[in-house]
Amino acid sequence: MLDSKQLRTDTEAVARNLARRGFVLDLEGFRALEERRKQAQIEADRLRAERNANAKAVGMAKGKGEDASELLKRGESLTHALAIAEADLERVQIEADQWLMGLPNLLHDSVPEGRDESANVELRRQGEPRQFDFEPADHVDVGARLGGLDFEAAARISGARFMVLRGSLARLHRALAQFMLDLHTSEHGYQEIYAPYLVSAAALTGTGQLPKFEQDLFKVDGERPFYLIPTAEVPVTNLVREQILTAEQLPLRFVAHTPCFRSEAGAAGKDTRGLIRQHQFDKVELVHVVKPADSYAALEQLTAHAEEVLKRLELPYRVLALCAGDIGFGSAKTYDLEVWLPGQGKYREISSCSNCEAFQARRMQARWRNPETGKPEPVHTLNGSGIAVGRAMVAILENYQNADGSVTVPAALRPYMGGQERLVP
């Protein structure tokens, strides 16, 4: 969430920043809410001070042997009035917190202007798209020829937007995840995490999925309500919730391979063919927890680590800086990696790397003790796909396909495939 103090003291600047996203801050509503909160605080403070003064007077009267009955009655009345005032203050504070939870993050100054994805800025490209001497098929047809991609079985089991992988494709999927984990732990210095796939509402509120994006989640009803994780970002970032870290503990770099579950409520009719947009998919997630002064260097590092996966797989890709109107709710700055898909004839997102600054940390009460001030302050959190396993497999099937229906296994994956060099129909 945003810094409430900054919102109160620099309201106009906050409103201008949010307007870059196309978000209109209700200034009148905020000021009315803030006035109610302020008056409730003043009244509670006044009654508390009066009750304390009355209690002191009771003690003095008793010490002198005087009748304190009226003062005691006054004390009871003040205690009752204070309880009512504190309840009023709590109600206003809850309302203010809920209102604050609905505000997106402030944007970094370097985020490009623009209202939608058409204004995203391409920063660089790596690799040249392969020139085929035949018409390249999309991954659905390639996978069908290999006999490893079974949407019909998935539909019988679960319905639309699920997949069953068989044989060599199931092994390729596993190999990709293992390759990414090994790269990030052995070469990039991440600590591997195995995390819960079911999380509480508090965890999702901490990383910003709740309350705004509940329709995109799968909720599991029961005695204790849980949600299936939409990304490993949720449980892994929440490892530092309600913690005060030392300067020596930072930076923290975590990596986790998990399934991800998304209802895709806002994506009806989009990418209905194939593996691009599924209710269940796997992802290797990268999370950084850092000192505030280091977070933008960490964003570049995290993005480079995700890029290295695509470089090792020799897949053509590009890096985009997302514009103000296309950036995520909790992010201050985001880079997207898009991989070339010859079957579609365009680049498609395969990783999104974001600096959330202190936005998630405030919601999670995740802090570090700044040795310069001696006080706890919010950490900065970053996350990114390192990378999406299913989409990486899509990219391999389309970029490495051959005219005879086979698919060449990228050299980086062959040790994870028992030395296999080609997937054959």
C-alpha positions in Angstrom: 0.0 0.0 0.0 1.0 3.6 -0.3 2.6 5.5 2.6 -0.3 7.1 4.4 1.9 9.9 5.6 3.0 10.8 2.1 -0.7 10.7 1.0 -1.6 13.2 3.7 1.3 15.6 3.3 1.7 15.4 -0.5 -1.8 14.6 -1.8 -1.6 16.5 -5.0 1.7 14.9 -6.1 0.3 11.4 -5.3 -2.8 12.2 -7.4 -0.6 13.3 -10.3 1.5 10.2 -10.2 -1.6 7.9 -10.1 -3.1 9.9 -13.0 -0.3 8.6 -15.1 -1.9 5.2 -14.8 -5.3 6.6 -15.7 -6.3 6.2 -12.0 -8.3 9.1 -10.6 -7.7 9.7 -7.0 -10.9 10.8 -5.2 -9.4 13.8 -3.5 -12.7 15.0 -1.9 -13.4 11.6 -0.6 -9.9 11.2 0.8 -10.1 14.6 2.5 -13.5 13.9 4.0 -12.2 10.5 5.3 -9.1 12.0 6.6 -11.1 14.7 8.4 -13.3 12.1 10.1 -10.2 10.1 11.1 -8.5 13.3 12.5 -11.6 14.3 14.5 -12.0 10.8 15.9 -8.4 10.8 16.9 -8.7 14.2 18.6 -11.7 13.2 20.5 -10.2 9.9 21.7 -7.0 11.7 22.7 -9.0 14.4 24.6 -11.0 11.8 26.5 -7.9 9.8 27.3 -6.1 12.8 28.7 -9.2 13.9 30.7 -9.6 10.3 32.1 -5.9 10.2 33.1 -6.2 13.7 34.8 -9.3 12.5 36.6 -7.6 9.4 37.8 -4.7 11.5 39.1 -7.3 13.7 41.0 -8.8 10.6 42.5 -5.5 9.6 43.9 -4.8 13.0 45.3 -8.2 13.2 46.9 -7.8 9.8 48.6 -4.3 10.8 49.7 -5.8 13.8 51.5 -8.7 11.7 53.0 -11.2 13.6 50.9 -14.4 12.2 49.4 -13.6 11.0 45.9 -17.0 9.5 45.0 -17.9 12.2 42.4 -14.5 11.8 40.8 -14.9 8.1 40.6 -18.3 8.5 38.9 -16.7 10.9 36.5 -14.0 8.4 35.9 -16.5 5.7 35.0 -18.2 8.1 32.6 -15.0 9.0 30.9 -13.9 5.4 30.6 -17.3 4.6 28.9 -17.0 7.6 26.6 -13.4 6.8 25.7 -14.4 3.2 24.8 -17.0 4.6 22.4 -14.5 7.1 20.9 -11.9 4.4 20.4 -14.4 2.2 18.7 -15.4 5.1 16.4 -11.7 5.7 15.6 -11.1 2.0 14.9 -14.1 2.0 12.5 -12.8 5.0 10.6 -9.2 3.6 10.6 -10.5 0.3 9.1 -12.4 2.2 6.4 -9.3 4.3 5.7 -7.1 1.2 5.4 -9.6 -0.5 3.1 -9.7 2.6 0.9 -5.9 2.7 0.9 -5.7 -1.0 -0.1 -7.5 -0.1 -3.3 -4.9 2.4 -4.5 -2.2 1.2 -6.9 1.5 1.7 -6.4 3.2 5.0 -7.4 5.2 4.8 -10.6 8.9 5.4 -10.8 9.9 8.5 -12.8 11.5 6.4 -15.5 8.3 4.5 -16.5 7.3 5.6 -20.0 4.1 7.5 -20.5 1.2 5.8 -22.3 -2.3 4.4 -21.8 -1.9 0.8 -23.1 0.5 -1.8 -24.4 1.0 0.1 -27.7 3.1 2.6 -25.7 5.5 0.1 -24.2 9.1 0.8 -25.1 11.3 -1.9 -26.6 14.7 -1.6 -25.0 16.7 -4.4 -26.7 16.5 -7.7 -28.7 18.5 -10.9 -28.4 18.8 -13.4 -31.2 17.3 -13.5 -34.7 14.1 -15.3 -35.5 14.8 -18.5 -37.4 14.1 -18.6 -41.1 12.2 -21.7 -42.0 12.2 -23.5 -45.4 8.7 -24.7 -44.6 5.6 -23.2 -43.0 6.1 -23.4 -39.2 3.2 -24.8 -37.2 2.0 -23.6 -33.9 2.8 -25.5 -30.7 -0.6 -27.2 -30.6 0.0 -28.9 -34.0 3.6 -29.7 -33.2 2.6 -31.2 -29.9 -0.2 -33.2 -31.5 2.2 -34.7 -34.0 4.5 -35.7 -31.2 1.6 -37.4 -29.4 2.4 -35.6 -26.2 -0.2 -32.8 -25.9 -3.7 -34.0 -25.0 -6.3 -31.4 -24.5 -9.2 -33.9 -24.9 -8.1 -35.9 -21.9 -7.7 -32.7 -19.9 -11.2 -31.6 -20.9 -12.7 -34.9 -19.7 -10.9 -34.6 -16.4 -11.2 -30.9 -15.6 -12.7 -28.9 -18.5 -11.3 -26.1 -20.8 -7.9 -24.4 -20.2 -6.2 -27.5 -18.8 -3.6 -29.7 -20.3 -2.3 -33.3 -20.1 1.3 -33.8 -21.2 2.5 -37.3 -22.1 5.8 -39.0 -22.7 8.6 -36.8 -24.2 6.6 -33.6 -23.7 6.1 -34.3 -20.0 9.8 -35.0 -19.7 10.6 -31.8 -21.6 8.4 -29.8 -19.2 10.2 -31.3 -16.2 13.6 -30.8 -17.7 12.8 -27.1 -18.3 11.9 -26.5 -14.6 15.0 -28.4 -13.4 17.3 -26.6 -15.8 16.0 -23.2 -14.5 16.3 -24.1 -10.9 19.8 -25.3 -11.3 20.8 -22.2 -13.2 19.4 -19.8 -10.6 20.7 -21.7 -7.6 24.1 -22.7 -8.8 25.1 -19.7 -10.9 22.8 -16.8 -9.8 23.0 -17.5 -6.0 19.3 -17.9 -5.2 18.0 -20.0 -2.3 15.5 -22.6 -3.5 12.2 -22.6 -1.7 9.4 -25.2 -1.6 6.3 -23.3 -0.6 2.6 -24.0 0.1 0.3 -24.0 -2.9 -2.7 -23.0 -0.6 -2.4 -19.6 1.1 -4.6 -17.4 3.4 -6.3 -14.2 2.3 -3.8 -12.3 4.5 -0.9 -13.6 2.3 -2.7 -12.5 -0.9 -3.5 -9.1 0.6 0.2 -8.7 1.5 1.3 -9.1 -2.1 -1.6 -7.1 -3.6 -3.8 -9.8 -5.2 -6.6 -9.1 -2.6 -8.9 -7.4 -2.4 -8.8 -6.0 -5.9 -8.2 -9.2 -7.9 -10.3 -11.8 -6.1 -12.2 -12.8 -9.3 -8.9 -14.0 -10.8 -8.3 -16.5 -7.9 -9.5 -20.0 -7.1 -10.9 -20.0 -3.6 -11.1 -23.3 -1.6 -14.0 -23.1 0.8 -13.9 -25.0 4.1 -13.6 -24.5 7.8 -10.5 -22.4 7.0 -10.8 -20.6 3.6 -7.8 -20.9 1.4 -6.8 -19.7 -2.0 -4.8 -21.6 -4.6 -1.7 -19.6 -5.4 -1.8 -17.5 -8.7 2.1 -17.4 -8.6 4.9 -18.4 -6.2 5.4 -14.7 -5.6 2.7 -14.9 -3.0 4.0 -17.5 -0.5 7.7 -16.7 -1.2 7.4 -12.9 -0.7 5.4 -13.6 2.4 8.3 -15.4 3.9 9.4 -12.0 5.3 5.9 -10.8 6.5 5.8 -9.4 10.0 9.6 -9.7 10.2 12.3 -7.1 11.1 15.4 -8.1 9.1 18.9 -6.9 9.9 21.0 -5.1 7.3 23.4 -8.1 7.2 20.5 -10.4 6.1 19.9 -8.4 3.0 19.7 -8.9 0.1 17.6 -12.1 0.1 17.1 -13.9 -3.2 14.6 -16.8 -3.5 13.6 -19.1 -6.3 10.7 -21.5 -6.4 9.1 -23.8 -8.9 5.3 -24.2 -8.3 2.1 -24.7 -10.2 0.1 -21.5 -10.6 -3.7 -21.4 -10.6 -5.7 -18.6 -12.3 -9.3 -18.3 -13.1 -8.6 -16.0 -16.1 -11.9 -14.2 -15.3 -10.7 -11.1 -17.2 -9.4 -13.0 -20.2 -12.6 -14.6 -21.6 -12.1 -15.5 -25.2 -8.3 -14.7 -25.2 -5.8 -17.4 -26.2 -8.3 -20.2 -26.1 -6.1 -22.3 -28.3 -3.1 -24.1 -26.8 -0.9 -23.5 -23.7 -0.6 -19.7 -23.6 -3.4 -19.0 -21.1 -4.3 -21.9 -18.8 -6.0 -22.3 -15.5 -3.1 -24.3 -14.2 0.5 -23.8 -15.3 4.0 -24.1 -13.9 6.5 -21.2 -13.3 9.9 -20.7 -11.8 9.6 -17.5 -9.8 12.4 -15.2 -8.6 11.9 -13.0 -5.6 14.3 -10.4 -4.2 14.1 -8.6 -0.8 16.5 -5.7 -0.6 17.4 -2.4 1.0 15.5 0.4 -0.6 18.6 2.0 -2.0 19.4 -1.2 -3.9 16.1 -2.1 -5.5 16.6 -0.6 -8.9 20.0 -2.3 -9.3 18.3 -5.5 -8.2 15.6 -5.0 -10.9 18.3 -5.0 -13.6 19.9 -8.1 -12.0 16.7 -10.0 -11.7 15.8 -9.2 -15.3 19.2 -10.3 -16.5 18.8 -13.6 -14.6 15.5 -14.2 -16.4 17.1 -13.3 -19.7 19.9 -15.8 -19.2 17.3 -18.6 -19.3 16.3 -17.6 -22.8 19.9 -17.1 -23.9 20.9 -20.6 -22.7 17.9 -22.0 -24.6 18.9 -19.9 -27.7 15.4 -18.4 -28.1 15.0 -15.0 -29.7 13.4 -12.5 -27.4 13.0 -8.8 -26.7 12.8 -6.7 -23.5 10.1 -4.0 -23.0 9.7 -1.3 -20.4 6.0 -1.2 -19.6 4.3 2.1 -19.9 2.3 3.8 -17.2 -1.1 2.5 -18.4 0.0 -1.1 -18.8 1.9 -1.7 -15.6 0.7 -3.9 -12.8 -1.3 -2.8 -9.8 1.6 -3.3 -7.3 4.5 -2.4 -9.4 6.5 0.8 -9.5 8.4 -0.3 -12.7 8.2 -3.5 -14.8 10.2 -5.1 -17.6 8.5 -7.7 -19.8 10.5 -10.3 -21.7 8.7 -11.5 -24.9 9.9 -14.6 -26.7 9.5 -15.0 -30.5 6.8 -17.6 -31.5 7.1 -18.4 -35.2 3.8 -20.3 -35.2 2.1 -17.0 -34.3 4.5 -14.7 -36.1 5.0 -12.4 -33.1 6.6 -11.9 -29.7 4.7 -13.1 -26.7 5.3 -12.4 -23.0 7.2 -15.1 -21.1 8.4 -13.2 -18.1 7.5 -10.0 -16.2 10.1 -8.5 -13.8 8.8 -5.9 -11.3 10.1 -3.7 -8.6 7.3 -3.2 -6.1 9.4 -0.9 -3.9 7.8 -0.7 -0.4 4.2 -1.3 -1.6 4.0 -5.0 -0.6 6.3 -4.6 2.4 3.8 -2.1 4.0 1.0 -4.5 3.5 3.0 -7.4 5.0 4.7 -5.4 7.7 8.0 -6.6 6.3 10.8 -4.3 7.5 14.6 -4.0 8.1 16.4 -2.1 10.8 18.3 0.8 9.1 21.6 1.1 11.0 21.7 4.8 10.2 18.5 5.5 12.0 18.2 2.5 14.2 14.5 2.3 13.2 12.5 -0.3 11.3 11.7 0.7 7.8 9.9 -1.1 4.9 12.1 -3.3 2.7 11.7 -3.3 -1.1 10.5 -6.4 -2.8 10.9 -7.5 -6.4 9.6 -10.5 -8.3 9.8 -12.0 -11.8 9.3 -15.2 -13.8 12.5 -17.0 -14.3 10.6 -18.2 -16.4 7.1 -19.6 -17.2 7.7 -23.3 -17.9 4.7 -23.9 -20.2 5.4 -20.8 -22.3 9.1 -21.8 -22.6 8.0 -25.2 -23.9 5.7 -23.5 -26.4 8.7 -21.5 -27.6 10.9 -24.6 -27.9 8.2 -26.5 -29.8 7.7 -23.7 -32.3 11.3 -22.5 -32.7 13.0 -25.9 -32.8 10.4 -27.7 -35.0 11.6 -29.6 -38.1 9.9 -30.3 -41.4 9.5 -34.0 -40.5 7.5 -33.2 -37.4 10.3 -33.7 -35.0 11.6 -31.1 -32.5 15.3 -30.6 -31.8 16.1 -30.5 -28.0 18.1 -27.3 -27.1 21.6 -28.2 -26.1 21.1 -26.8 -22.6 18.3 -29.3 -21.9 19.9 -32.4 -23.2 21.6 -33.3 -19.9 18.1 -33.2 -18.3 16.7 -35.4 -21.2 19.1 -38.3 -20.8 21.1 -37.0 -23.7 18.1 -37.0 -26.1 18.7 -34.7 -29.1 15.4 -34.9 -30.8 11.7 -35.5 -30.0 10.2 -37.6 -32.7 6.5 -38.3 -33.7 
